[in-house]
Amino acid sequence: MALVKAARVSDLPPGTLVEVMVNGEPYALCHVEGEFRALGGVCPHRGGPLGQGNLHQGRVVCPWHAWEFDSRTGENDYDPSCRVPVYPVTVQDGEVLIEVP
């Protein structure tokens, strides 16, 4: 695993969800309740771009079919066995870094 710069802290005010590309892969990066969190950027339902969706009470909402995933655990709101991967995030010198494979 490697720490890779995904964004600047100043680019992610609280309540923000963005799609970032790291090493050619999409990630959903969000700022929830003072924490930066990163999830895999592809919805397991139909491949929707999670980082282009919305945040709702700490959940990432897919823009295609409104599937919701807990931003801390990656669990789907209706079926916890359906999940997207979550990745450790570090904030260093004003940068948001994701630990990716």
Stockholm file with secondary structure:
# STOCKHOLM 1.0

chainA/1-101         MALVKAARVSDLPPGTLVEVMVNGEPYALCHVEGEFRALGGVCPHRGGPLGQGNLHQGRVVCPWHAWEFDSRTGENDYDPSCRVPVYPVTVQDGEVLIEVP
#=GR chainA/1-101 SS CEEEEEEEGGGCCTTCEEEEEETTEEEEEEEETTEEEEEESBCTTTCCBGGGSEEETTEEECTTTCCEEETTTCBBSSCTTSBCCEECEEEETTEEEEEEC
#=GC SS_cons         CEEEEEEEGGGCCTTCEEEEEETTEEEEEEEETTEEEEEESBCTTTCCBGGGSEEETTEEECTTTCCEEETTTCBBSSCTTSBCCEECEEEETTEEEEEEC
//
